[in-house]
Amino acid sequence: MANPADLQAQLKVMRIGYAANLPGKLEEIERAWERLSTDKWSEDGIQAMHRMVHNLTGSGKTFGFALLSDVARELEEYLKQFAQAKTAPNEEQLSRIRGMLKKLRQVTLQRDAPGQSVA
């Protein structure tokens, strides 16, 4: 049976690695959004962006980033309607998505907030 202290140390290393990779994951999501919002809206594009956000939703809680996961879930659920309906959002909806992405960025950068610590 594994030593609990060793498991905690391994989990801490994994959380630190996850936190280090968050800015890159967010950049990927933002690049996907940039393509969708400035180029032609595409079914493949919204599906890809939805999948990236979905991955953050699940992995966030796994690695101790509950707030990140909650914010990502809100965005994921909102994007899901466009992915399923295969329609582009209107200006108001685009603005809401931009706001959610801004919130996601803020949460991603809050690594030292309660419940977001990598220690």
C-alpha positions as CSV (number, residue, x, y, z in Angstrom):
1,M,0.0,0.0,0.0
2,A,1.2,3.5,-0.9
3,N,2.4,5.8,1.8
4,P,-0.1,8.7,2.3
5,A,2.7,11.3,2.5
6,D,4.1,10.1,-0.9
7,L,0.6,10.3,-2.4
8,Q,0.1,13.8,-1.1
9,A,3.5,14.8,-2.5
10,Q,2.7,13.3,-5.9
11,L,-0.7,15.1,-5.9
12,K,1.0,18.4,-5.1
13,V,3.4,17.9,-8.0
14,M,0.5,17.2,-10.3
15,R,-1.5,20.2,-9.1
16,I,1.6,22.4,-9.7
17,G,2.0,21.0,-13.2
18,Y,-1.7,21.5,-13.9
19,A,-1.5,25.1,-12.7
20,A,1.5,25.8,-14.8
21,N,-0.4,24.5,-17.9
22,L,-3.5,26.6,-17.3
23,P,-2.4,29.7,-19.1
24,G,-1.6,27.7,-22.2
25,K,-5.0,25.9,-22.0
26,L,-6.7,29.3,-21.7
27,E,-4.8,30.7,-24.7
28,E,-6.0,27.7,-26.8
29,I,-9.6,28.5,-25.8
30,E,-9.1,32.2,-26.5
31,R,-7.6,31.4,-29.9
32,A,-10.5,29.2,-30.7
33,W,-12.9,32.0,-29.7
34,E,-11.0,34.5,-31.8
35,R,-11.3,32.3,-34.9
36,L,-15.0,31.8,-34.2
37,S,-15.8,35.5,-33.5
38,T,-13.8,37.0,-36.3
39,D,-13.9,34.4,-39.0
40,K,-16.9,32.5,-40.2
41,W,-18.7,30.7,-37.4
42,S,-18.2,27.0,-37.8
43,E,-19.7,23.9,-36.4
44,D,-16.3,22.3,-36.0
45,G,-15.0,25.4,-34.3
46,I,-17.7,25.6,-31.7
47,Q,-17.4,21.9,-31.1
48,A,-13.6,22.2,-30.5
49,M,-14.0,25.2,-28.2
50,H,-16.8,23.4,-26.3
51,R,-14.6,20.3,-25.9
52,M,-11.7,22.4,-24.5
53,V,-13.9,24.2,-22.0
54,H,-15.5,20.8,-21.0
55,N,-12.0,19.5,-20.3
56,L,-11.3,22.4,-18.0
57,T,-14.6,21.8,-16.2
58,G,-13.7,18.2,-15.3
59,S,-10.0,18.6,-14.7
60,G,-10.3,21.7,-12.6
61,K,-12.1,20.0,-9.7
62,T,-9.8,16.9,-10.1
63,F,-6.8,19.1,-9.4
64,G,-8.3,21.3,-6.7
65,F,-9.4,24.2,-8.8
66,A,-13.1,24.2,-7.9
67,L,-13.8,27.8,-8.8
68,L,-12.1,27.4,-12.2
69,S,-14.3,24.3,-12.8
70,D,-17.4,26.1,-11.8
71,V,-16.7,29.1,-14.2
72,A,-15.8,26.7,-17.0
73,R,-19.0,24.7,-16.5
74,E,-21.0,27.9,-16.8
75,L,-19.3,28.7,-20.1
76,E,-19.5,25.1,-21.3
77,E,-23.3,25.0,-20.7
78,Y,-23.7,28.2,-22.6
79,L,-21.6,27.1,-25.5
80,K,-23.4,23.8,-25.6
81,Q,-26.6,25.4,-26.9
82,F,-24.8,26.8,-30.0
83,A,-23.0,23.5,-30.6
84,Q,-26.2,21.5,-30.5
85,A,-28.3,24.0,-32.4
86,K,-25.5,24.5,-34.9
87,T,-26.3,28.3,-34.9
88,A,-24.1,31.3,-34.4
89,P,-24.8,33.5,-31.4
90,N,-26.2,37.0,-31.9
91,E,-24.4,40.1,-30.7
92,E,-25.8,40.0,-27.2
93,Q,-24.8,36.3,-26.9
94,L,-21.4,37.0,-28.3
95,S,-21.0,39.7,-25.6
96,R,-22.0,37.2,-22.9
97,I,-19.5,34.7,-24.1
98,R,-16.7,37.4,-24.1
99,G,-17.7,38.2,-20.5
100,M,-17.5,34.5,-19.5
101,L,-14.1,34.2,-21.1
102,K,-12.9,37.2,-19.2
103,K,-14.2,35.7,-16.0
104,L,-12.5,32.4,-16.9
105,R,-9.2,34.3,-17.5
106,Q,-9.5,36.0,-14.1
107,V,-10.1,32.8,-12.3
108,T,-7.3,31.1,-14.1
109,L,-4.9,33.7,-12.9
110,Q,-6.1,33.5,-9.3
111,R,-3.9,30.6,-8.3
112,D,-3.5,31.9,-4.7
113,A,-7.2,32.4,-4.0
114,P,-9.0,30.2,-1.4
115,G,-9.8,26.8,-3.0
116,Q,-7.4,27.5,-5.8
117,S,-4.1,27.0,-4.1
118,V,-1.5,24.6,-5.6
119,A,0.3,24.1,-2.2
